[in-house]
Amino acid sequence: MMLSGWGRYPRLDTRLEAPRGEEALRALLADPLIARGNGRAYGDAAIGAPLTAQMRSFNRMIAFDATSGQLVAEAGVQLAEIISAFLPRGFFPLVTPGTKFVTLGGAIAADVHGKNHHKDGSFAACLDWIDVMGPDGVVTRCSRDENADLFAWTVGGMGLTGVILRAALRLRRVESAWIRQTLLPAANIDEAMDLFERNDAATYSVAWIDCLSRGAGLGRSLVMLGEHATRAELDLKRAASPFDIGRRPSLAVPFDAPSGLLNSLSVRAFNEAYYWKGRSGAGESYVNWDSYFYPLDALLNWNRIYGRNGFAQFQCVLPLESSARGMRALLEMISNAGAGSFLAVLKRFGAQESRFSFPMLGYTLALDFPVNARMLTLMDRLDRIVLEHGGRFYLAKDSRMSAATLAASDPRAQAFRDLRQSQSLTGRFRSAQSERLAL
């Protein structure tokens, strides 16, 4: 069947199987495969060459320790299901990406990060152990203390070291379902980065960027800080039921948007309205967890906005010492091309040492572009700016990077390739992305 990631680009032919247990999964290892969760990797990372193993049937929550907050669950469980089960009991994921519809296995394979990386690190920080099925069908439990090499390469290894079956992760205790948000407007990218630095004590921080603004307003932004609200902070109505946020309305995009709907004029108009609306509402307010962490999840099938050709996300991280120069260069290139994205996000990363995970100490920028020849050429130019400033790219969002660009941006790729060859993983765990990037 034809399969794609969330960006709907590229669309590739693969054989799709949905094993319902370990024996059925083990039988599939006769052919090279890649595991797939809920399909939220943006590109071709979860499309097998030639076989894709759909892991959504591995969806049981197995055990929970209310004292430590440790949950043991299978890889096909979604974060949305974890939140639904445990937020009413006062627990929330320690680290979450921008969608709650990612599976536990996908979160581990991509070592996802959230708005709190500068404080709490990536998804690896909440993991106690994981079970991985290797190329011979043997299941190995690994952690920082047991089979530590397998653990280190699997977290962030994009499913290329084996199939993640289950994991033990720790949840965060919270007193309510509300976030105390502080919205700070920034006139340009320099002000935005200064706000991140001056508010590094905040648990959560993220910025929306107007990437079509120019001149003195280059990179004007809305910086949003967040803290889990205590019950004592809430008004009487909310404090009476601190985990009840009511029903959040959701909409769905029912069909593919017409080609050209997202152009420089429409994006510029959206960005103008969004910036000034945010600026007028600057200050402190209380928002529910769903709106703060997952604003796009309320618009089901939002990927259809980009039309039938789909979209590609460009996400890079630049080291702290070159972030200011590099971000200005990226935003100038985007603004001059008139190719703004209405989904442009800036976050501050903390320090991280890992075998193959994306984050490093610095700033990460993520933007979505409709897939067409002009945008793909622009992203190649953005790649070169990232390389010039010592940055690297997020494989969970990648759909079009070249093997040469990966090699130039991330020396760890060769070590990962060597590991896969030495452990006979190359012939068993293979995705369209790993083929494209020569991993």
N, C-alpha and C positions, 0 to 999 in steps of 0.2 A: 504494500500500500504506500501511497504518498504521505509523508509525514514532515512536519516542520516544528520549530520551536515557537515560543510566544510571539516572536517578531514576524512569523510566517514567511521568513526568508532565511536560508533557501528551503525549497520543498524537494525532498529526496525520496527515492524509492527504497523501502526496507521491508523486511519480513518482521511482522509484529506478533509476539507471543505474550501471553499473560499467565505465567505459571502460578498455581494456587498453593504451592508448598515447596519445601526445600528439595524434595526428590524431583519434582517436575522442573525446577530451576536447574538442578544438577544435570539433568538429561539434556538441557539446551547447550551445555558447555562444549558439545561436540563441534559447534560452529562459533566463530568469533562473535561476540555480542557486547552490547552496552546496556546497562540498566537505565530505566526511565521512570521517573516518579509522576508528577502531575504536568509535565511538559512546560514548566515555567522558565527553563533555560531559554534565552532569547534566540539563539542560533541553532547550530547543529551538534551541540555537545551531547545531547541525549537521543541522537539518531544513530542506530547501529549500522555498521558496515561489515556484514550484511544483515545482522539480526538485532532487533531491539526487544529487550525483556521488560515488559510493563509490570511494575512492582506494586501497583495500587492494591492488589489482593493481600499484600503483607501489611495489614492495617490494624493490628491489635495493639491496644495498650495493655501491658502485661503486669506491671507492679508500680506502686507509688508509695514513697516514704514521706509522710507529712512532716516528720521532724527535720529531715535534711532537704526536702523538696526534690528528691531524686525520682525521676520518672524513667521506667524502662518501657520502651515501645519499639514496634517494628518500623522498618524504613519507609513504608508506604503511608504512615500516619501524617496528616497535614497539620501545620501549625494552627490552622483554624480549628481543628478538632481538639487540639490540646488546650487552646484558649477557652473553647466552649465548655470543656470538662473541668478545668481547674481554676479559671479566673473566679467563678463564684465561690471557690474555696480559698481565695486569697493568694493565688500563684499566677505568675505571668512569665513568658519566656525571657531568659536573661538577655538573649540577643535575637533580634528578628530583622529580616530584610524588609523591603517595602511592600511585600505582599504576604498575606497569611495563607495563601493557597500553595505554598511550596511544601514538599514533603520533607520529612526528617532526613531521609537518605539524600535528597537533593541538597538540603542545607549543609550536610556534612561534606558531600562531594565537592561543593563549591566553596566550603568554609565561608558561608555568607557573613556579611557584616551589617550593622545597623547604624542608627544615629548616635550610638553610644560607644563606638569603637575607641575613641580617645580615652574613655574611662574603663571599659570592660573588655575590650578586645573583640575578636571575631567569634564565630560559633564554637570554635575549638575550646574556648574558655569555659563553656558550660558542659563539656563532655567528660564523663568519667571513663567510659569504655565503649567500644564498638565491636560487633561481630561481623567478620568479612569472609565470604566464600571465595576461595582462591581458584586458580585454573584447574586444579585437580579435584575440585568439589569439596575439599576439606574446609570446614568452618573454623576460623581462628579468632579467639577473643584477643583484642589488643587495647592497650592504654599507654599512658606515659611510662608505666612501670613494667608492663608485660607486652612482649612483642612490640617494643617502642618504635622500631623503624617502620613497621607496617602501619602503625597508628599515624606516625608523622607524615608519611607519604600519602595515606588514604584521605586524610583531612585536607581538602583542597586539591586532591588528585583527580577530580572530574570523573570518577568511576573507573579509572584506568588501572587500578591496582587490585580490583576484585569487586564483587557485588556486596554492598552493605546490606545486612539483613536486619539488624536491630542495634539499639544503642541505649545507654544510660546517660541521661542529661539532667542537669539541675535547673530548677525553675526559681524565679525570684519571688520573694514574699512581697505582696502589695496590700494596702489597706482599702483601696477603692479601684474603680474602673475609670477614674478620671485623671487627666493630665493637666497640671498647671503649666500653661504655655505662656511664654513671653515672646512677643513678636517685635523684632527690631529692624526697622528699615535701614538700608545702607545705600548711599548715593552712588557707589561704584564698587568694583571688586576689591580695591585696597581697603575700603571701609569695612566690607564684609569680612575679609580675612582678619582685620584688626578686632572685630567683634568676636570672632571665634577665639582668638588668642586671649582676649580679656575676660571671656566667659568660659574658660576651659574647666571650671569647676562644675558646670552644668552637667547633669547626667546625660541628657540628649541635646544634640544640636544639629541643625541642617539648614541649608539655605536654598531657596528657589532663586534662580538667576534669570534676568532678562538678557538673553544672549544676542539680541538685536540692538541693544543700546550702544551708543558710540561716544567718542570724545571723553569729556569729563565724567559722563555717566556710564562709561564702559563697565558692564557687569553689575549694574545696579541690582540690588538683591533684597529679599526679605529673609532675615535670619530668624529661625524659630527654635527657641530653647524649650526644654521640657523637663518636668519632674513628676514622678508619681505622687498624686495628691493623697495626703493622709485624711482619715475620716474627720479629724478635728477641723480641717480646713474647709470642709464642704458646708454649704448652707443646710438648713434643717431638713428640707425635702430630700436632697441627695444623700445626706448623712443617714437618713432613716433606711435607705436601701442603697448602700454605697457601690454595689456591683451591678445595679440596674441602670442601663443607659437608654432604655426604651428601644423601640425598633428603629434601626437606621434604614431610611428609604434607599432603595437601590434602583438603578436604571440599567438598561442594556442597549448596546448598539446593535440594532436588528439586522443590519446589512453592511456591506463594504461601502465606505464613503467614496464619492466620485473622485476620480483622479484629479489632482490639482487643488483639492479643497484646502489642504494645508500648504499655503504659499506664504511668501514674505509679507503680504498685506494682511492676511488673516491672522498669522502668528503675531505680527506687530500689534494688531488691534487687541488681540487677546492679552499679550504681555502688558500693554499699556493699561488696560482695564484692571488686570490682576494686580499689578504693582500699586496702583493708586488706591484700589480697594483695600489691599493689605496695609498700606501706609496709613490710611484713615482709621484702621482698627488696631494700630500699634499699641502695645502695652500688654498687660497681664489678663488672662482669661482662663476659664476651665473648659476643656474640650474632652470628649470621650476618647477612649483608647483607640477605637476603630478609625475615627477621623484623623487622629494625630499620626498613627503609624501606617495606616493603609488607606490614604485618601482615594487612590485609584481603584481599589477593590469595590467601591460603591458603584462604579460604572462597569458592568459586566461586558466582556468582549470589547474592551476599549481598544484593543489592537486593530479592530476593524476601521478605526478612524483613518488609518494610513492607506486604506484602499487595498485592492487585490494584490498588489505587488509586495505589500508588507513594509516593514521598517527594520532598520538596523540601529542598534544602540552602540554609541561610542562611549566607553568608560575607561578612563585612565587614572593612575595615581602618579603624582609628581613628588619627589623627595622635598622635605621641608625647606631646604636651602635654596631650591630653585622654583618653588611653587609660585611665588609672586610673579616672577618673570614669565614662567611658563604659562600660567593661567591668562595673563594679559595677552600673550602671543596667540593662544588658542582662541580667546574671545575676539580678538581683532580679526583673525582669519575668518571666523564664523560670521561676524557682523559685516565685514567687507563683502563676503559672498552672498549676503542677504539670505542666509540659510538657517535662520534661527529655529530652535526647537522650543515648543511651549512646555516641554518636560525637561528642564535643565536643572540639575541638582548638584550642589557643592557640599561636601562634608570634610571634616577634619579627622584624620586618622592618628591614632597613637602609635607607639613603637610596636613592632611585631617581627619576631624572627621565626620563620617557618620554612618548611622544605619547598612547598610549591604554592602556597596560598597567595592571594592577590595583595592584601594590604601591606603598606609600609608607612613609616612615620612621614606624614605629609598631608597633601590635600587631594581628594578625588573629585573628578567632574564627570557627570553622566548626562548624555544628551541623546535624544532619539531623532533620526532622520528618515524620511520616506526613501524607499529604495528606488533609485533611478541612477542613470549614468553620472549625472552631475554631482549627486550626493556621495556616491561611491568614490569619485575622484577627490572630492573635498576631504573625505575621511582618510584617504591615503596621505593627503597633505598634513592633516592633523596628526597622523601617525609620526611623520617626520619631526614635527615640533616636539612631540613627547619624547622621541629618541634623543633629540638635541638637549633635552633638559633632564635626562636620566630617569625617565618614567617607565612604567610598564602598564599592561592591559589586563582587563578582567575577563577570564575565559568564559565565565557563566553568561556574559553578555555578548561575547564575540560571535560574529557570523561571517566575517569577510577578511580577517587579518591574514597576511601571508606567513609562511614558515620563516622566511628571512627576517621579517619584522619581529616575530616572537623571539628568534635567536638573538637579535640585536638588542632587544629590550630586557631580556631575562636570561642571564647566564645559567640559572638553575634548570632551564629546560633540558640542557644536555645531560645533567646529572639524573633528571627524571627519566629521560630516554634510556640512559645506561642502565638504570635500575630495572626498567621494564624489560629490557633485553636479557639482563642477567637472571631475572626471576621467571623467564618464559611467559611474561604477561602480554607481550606484543601480539602474539598469535591468538590470544583468547579474549582480551578485552579491547575493543576497538570501536571508536565512534567516527562519524564523518568528520568531526572536528580534529580528532587525533590524526586521521589520514591527511587532512589538509595542512596541518601544522607539523607533520612529520614527527609525531610523538610516539 
